[in-house]
């Protein structure tokens, strides 16, 4: 199985073979998001078993389209053919192939970096949750909680955050602040320690909370509070922040871990805004931090009042009409090709932003 991909900006992709027959069509996109964009001059670029090719846009007006509305961001995934998954999960270790009646054993991974499909699905879920709920910057505070010690116990991590949140809600009540919601995501460090990044979300402008007060409530180490700058796609920014690892941090790792990081991602240079407000160019390993996540670890948690993205199904024409007032910010098309060179499906993915005109 191979992939042909192209977009409107003449970019191409790089990645590894991850597709298997029988996976849902709408999951193909998540699988191939391991392919990172980079400009090339060649019309066709072959990397391992993946064919990358610049191509014209598909006519998707009558294709079945999954529309996901996430705050200001709208995602369209259109498939020419609808494919149902022939596999039924029996338990955590086995699944049934309904085409043959055979039972197969799942392949389990030691880290999430070994199971790229799961990583991309988790990152997409985090992006969607954040974009759906983090829509008014002045109502949000981005909080980072760290440990003074090299704390590596994930059970303690979850328990510490639960105690912290209970104490923070008590502080809000005592200070006559309205009750916030939260989205909390854990971030691994190369040395084995954990950080917690959390978005505190109020239904009105966020109150002023002194850093010293929040640090005392946390009681485990350093605390950092950030007001969000104007950004109409904070989910994309944050998921990149969460997954990418600065090269200056990578080179300080032991050789085995350093090699694992380089194997997990690709080198990328981008401009970042430092705490002093100055923009600087830095090198990152895109996706490099993902290899430090244990397999099956729940890396995102949120409070009960957090809204879920709105998912709808319609034709491509109806989807475009629904997003007519928003600006198209990303477009990419794919052909799923079998080993004989026959195209078995075509997929289109688009992002629109309603905050941009």
Secondary structure in CASP SS format (residue, H / E / C, confidence):
PFRMAT SS
TARGET T0000
AUTHOR 0000-0000-0000
METHOD secondary structure of the structure
MODEL  1
X C 1.00
X E 1.00
X E 1.00
X E 1.00
X E 1.00
X E 1.00
X E 1.00
X C 1.00
X C 1.00
X C 1.00
X E 1.00
X E 1.00
X E 1.00
X E 1.00
X C 1.00
X C 1.00
X C 1.00
X C 1.00
X C 1.00
X C 1.00
X C 1.00
X C 1.00
X C 1.00
X C 1.00
X H 1.00
X H 1.00
X H 1.00
X H 1.00
X H 1.00
X H 1.00
X H 1.00
X H 1.00
X C 1.00
X C 1.00
X C 1.00
X E 1.00
X E 1.00
X E 1.00
X E 1.00
X C 1.00
X C 1.00
X C 1.00
X C 1.00
X E 1.00
X E 1.00
X E 1.00
X E 1.00
X C 1.00
X C 1.00
X E 1.00
X E 1.00
X E 1.00
X E 1.00
X C 1.00
X C 1.00
X C 1.00
X C 1.00
X C 1.00
X C 1.00
X C 1.00
X C 1.00
X C 1.00
X C 1.00
X E 1.00
X E 1.00
X E 1.00
X E 1.00
X E 1.00
X E 1.00
X E 1.00
X C 1.00
X C 1.00
X E 1.00
X E 1.00
X E 1.00
X E 1.00
X E 1.00
X E 1.00
X E 1.00
X C 1.00
X C 1.00
X C 1.00
X C 1.00
X C 1.00
X C 1.00
X C 1.00
X E 1.00
X E 1.00
X E 1.00
X C 1.00
X C 1.00
X C 1.00
X C 1.00
X E 1.00
X E 1.00
X E 1.00
X E 1.00
X C 1.00
X C 1.00
X C 1.00
X C 1.00
X E 1.00
X E 1.00
X E 1.00
X E 1.00
X C 1.00
X C 1.00
X C 1.00
X C 1.00
X C 1.00
X E 1.00
X H 1.00
X H 1.00
X H 1.00
X C 1.00
X H 1.00
X H 1.00
X H 1.00
X H 1.00
X H 1.00
X H 1.00
X H 1.00
X H 1.00
X H 1.00
X H 1.00
X H 1.00
X H 1.00
X H 1.00
X H 1.00
X H 1.00
X H 1.00
X H 1.00
X H 1.00
X C 1.00
X C 1.00
X C 1.00
X H 1.00
X H 1.00
X H 1.00
X E 1.00
X E 1.00
X E 1.00
X E 1.00
X E 1.00
X E 1.00
X C 1.00
X C 1.00
X C 1.00
X C 1.00
X C 1.00
X C 1.00
X C 1.00
X C 1.00
X H 1.00
X H 1.00
X H 1.00
X H 1.00
X H 1.00
X H 1.00
X H 1.00
X H 1.00
X H 1.00
X H 1.00
X H 1.00
X H 1.00
X H 1.00
X H 1.00
X H 1.00
X H 1.00
X H 1.00
X H 1.00
X H 1.00
X H 1.00
X H 1.00
X C 1.00
X C 1.00
X C 1.00
X C 1.00
X C 1.00
X C 1.00
X E 1.00
X E 1.00
X E 1.00
X E 1.00
X E 1.00
X E 1.00
X E 1.00
X E 1.00
X C 1.00
X C 1.00
X C 1.00
X C 1.00
X C 1.00
X E 1.00
X E 1.00
X E 1.00
X E 1.00
X E 1.00
X E 1.00
X E 1.00
X E 1.00
X C 1.00
X C 1.00
X C 1.00
X C 1.00
X C 1.00
X C 1.00
X C 1.00
X C 1.00
X C 1.00
X H 1.00
X H 1.00
X H 1.00
X H 1.00
X H 1.00
X H 1.00
X H 1.00
X H 1.00
X C 1.00
X C 1.00
X C 1.00
X C 1.00
X E 1.00
X E 1.00
X E 1.00
X E 1.00
X E 1.00
X C 1.00
X C 1.00
X C 1.00
X C 1.00
X C 1.00
X C 1.00
X H 1.00
X H 1.00
X H 1.00
X H 1.00
X H 1.00
X H 1.00
X H 1.00
X H 1.00
X H 1.00
X H 1.00
X C 1.00
X E 1.00
X E 1.00
X H 1.00
X H 1.00
X H 1.00
X H 1.00
X C 1.00
X C 1.00
X C 1.00
X C 1.00
X H 1.00
X H 1.00
X H 1.00
X H 1.00
X H 1.00
X H 1.00
X H 1.00
X H 1.00
X H 1.00
X H 1.00
X C 1.00
X E 1.00
X E 1.00
X E 1.00
X E 1.00
X E 1.00
X E 1.00
X E 1.00
X E 1.00
X C 1.00
X C 1.00
X C 1.00
X C 1.00
X C 1.00
X E 1.00
X E 1.00
X E 1.00
X E 1.00
X E 1.00
X E 1.00
X E 1.00
X E 1.00
X C 1.00
X H 1.00
X H 1.00
X H 1.00
X H 1.00
X H 1.00
X C 1.00
X E 1.00
X C 1.00
X C 1.00
X C 1.00
X C 1.00
X C 1.00
X E 1.00
X E 1.00
X E 1.00
X C 1.00
X C 1.00
X C 1.00
X C 1.00
X C 1.00
X C 1.00
X C 1.00
X E 1.00
X E 1.00
X E 1.00
X E 1.00
X E 1.00
X E 1.00
X H 1.00
X H 1.00
X H 1.00
X H 1.00
X H 1.00
X H 1.00
X H 1.00
X C 1.00
X C 1.00
X C 1.00
X C 1.00
X E 1.00
X E 1.00
X E 1.00
X E 1.00
X E 1.00
X E 1.00
X E 1.00
X E 1.00
X E 1.00
X E 1.00
X E 1.00
X C 1.00
X C 1.00
X C 1.00
X C 1.00
X C 1.00
X E 1.00
X E 1.00
X E 1.00
X E 1.00
X E 1.00
X E 1.00
X E 1.00
X E 1.00
X E 1.00
X E 1.00
X E 1.00
X C 1.00
X C 1.00
X C 1.00
X C 1.00
END
